[in-house]
Amino acid sequence: MLTIALPKGRIAEETLEIFEKIFGESFVFDDRKLILEVGEFRFLLVRNQDVPAYVLHQSADIGVVGLDVLEEKDEDLVRLLDLGIGKCRVCVGMRDGQEINYDRPEIKIATKMTNITQKYFSKKAMAVDIIKLYGSIELAPLVGLSDAIVDIVETGTTMEQNGLKVVETIMESSAHLIANKNSFIQKKKEIISLYRKIYEAIN
């Protein structure tokens, strides 16, 4: 049996639709249940940020997770396939009318993506004071907590509604199929077979 960690929400739904298309069966979680077993598959419904941990510690053989989370967590996992779903961008946002001034000695950034932020501004040779927040990140520049934010942007509407705008795009992200390294060796046949079927279904 292959255990697959899925992030709650739209990505899980779209991934299960791919499975329905491939196997011609219904893949639907019962209300409030976090485990779904169909045929030789067991699906786990977890928080987006936790998918890499489940796969890394082999509680799941494979998983589906956004590239932004993979880059932020930077765990030793096998990246199999870009599923092309759950598309978004990781962007720097500032108050409307402002730009990043790279001549300044330091910039204050509020974000939940501390590693991505650190790497990006290191490449630009700019010191950043990172303030880690877990939500309502758009508020930070409005109340003077930070100069800018780094956050996920799908349409940009949330930023606009809060008087912010995207000033730079750090990376494009979409959901990727990943595998645990040991599982990939132990269950190579099953994983490669599934990989091929998914690849055909999405292309």
N, C-alpha and C positions, 0 to 999 in steps of 0.2 A: 504493500500500500504506500502511495506517495502522500505525504502531508504537505499542504500548501498554505502558507500564511498570506492572508489578504488584508489590505487596509480597509477599515469600515468606510462605507459611503459609495460614491459614484464609481471609483476604480474597481471595487469589489463587484459591483453590479455589472460593469462592462466586461470584467474578466470572466464572470460566470456566464455571461451571454456568449462569449467566445467558446466556452466549454460546451454550452448547449448546441451551438452551431456545429461543433466537431463531433460530439457524441450522440446528438439527437435525443438527449434526456433532459429532464428538468433539474436545474441546480439552484435551489432556493432555500435560504436559511429560514427555519421556523422562527416565529416571533421571539425576539430576545435571546435566542440560542446563539452560542458562539462557536459551535462545532457542527459541521455538516458532513455526513458521509454518503457518498454516492459511488457505487461500483468500487473501483480500486483507488478512489481518491478520498482524502479527508481534508476538509478546508477548515482553517481557523480564522476567526474574525478578530483582528487586533487593531490597535492604534497605528496609524501610518508610521509614526516615529519608532514604533517597537518592532516592525517587520524585520529589520536587519538583525536584531537581537535574537528573535525566535529562530531565524535561519542560521545565524552564527553558532548558536548553542545546540543546533540540530534538533530542536523541538519541532521544527519544520524542515523538510528536505529542500523545498524551494519556496520562493515568495514573489510577490509582486509589490513593487515600491517605486516611488518617484525618484528620479535621478538626483533631485535636490537633497533628498534624505540620504541617499547613498553617498553623495559627496560630503555631506555634513558629518555623517557617522564614520566614513572612511574605514569600514571593516574589511577583513580579508575574505571576500565572497566572490563567487564566480558570476560574472555578468553575462547572461545568455542572450537576451534579446530585448530590443526596444519595442514595446507593444504599441506605441503611437497613441496611447490613450492618456487621459489626465494631463493634457498639455498645459503648461504654465511657464512663467519666467520668474527668475529671482532677480529683483531689481532694487536699485537705490532710489529712495523717494525723499523729496524735500518739499518744503513749503513752496507754493506757487511763486515763481519769480526769482527763486534762488538757484544757484548752481554750486557744484563742489569747487571750492577754491584750493587747488593743489599747492599753493604757495604757503598755506598755513602750516604751522608745525604739527598740529594734531586736529583730528575731527572726532566728534562724539557721535557714535552710532548706536541706535537701539535696535535689537534684533533677537530672534530666537536661534538664528543661524550663525553662531559665533565663529565656527571654523571657516565656513565659506567667506564670511566677511573679512576675517583676518588675512586669509590667503589673497583675496582680491586686492585689498589695499596694500599688502606687503609688496605685491607685484608692481604697484604704482609708487612704491617707496614712500608711502604716507603712513604716519603713526595714527592708530585709531584707539580711542578709548571706547571699549564695547560695553554696553549696558544690556545685560540679558533680560529680556521680558518674555512672558509666555502668552500674551494676548493683548488686544487693543493697542497694537504697536503704533498705529497711526497717530495716537494721542501724543506720543513722546515729543515730536518737534513742535507741536502746538503749544505745549506748556513749558518749553525750554529745557526739557530733560535731555534732549539730544539735538544735534544739528541735522541729522538725517536718519532714515531707517533703511534696513535691508529686509525685504519681505517678499512673499510669494504674490505674484500678480497674475490673475487670469484675464480680466477684462480691463482693469485699471479703475473701475467704477468706485471701489471702496476708497482708494486714495483720493480721487477727484472729489467725492462727497465730503471728504475731510480736509479739503483745501491743500492737498499735496499733489505732486506730479512725479512721474518717473523721470529721473535725470540720467540714469545709466542702467543698462541691462548687464547683469553679471553672467547669467547663463540661462539657456532654454532647458526646460525639464519635461519629461514625460515618464510614464510608468515603464519600468524594466522588469523582466523576468530574471530572478537571481537564484543561485543554488548554493547550498552548503558544500564545501570542498570534499568532505568525506562522503556525503551522500552522492555527490557527483561521481565518485569512484565506485561506491558500493551499489548504486542503483543507476549506473550509467545508461543501461539499455532503456529503462523506463523513462528516464529524464530526456534522453535524446529523442526517443519516439514521440513524447509529448511535445518537445521543442519543435520537431518537424511539423506536427499537426497544427500547432499554433501558428507557426511561420506561414504555412499554406493558407490557413484561415484568414490571416490578417493581410496577406499580400494579394 
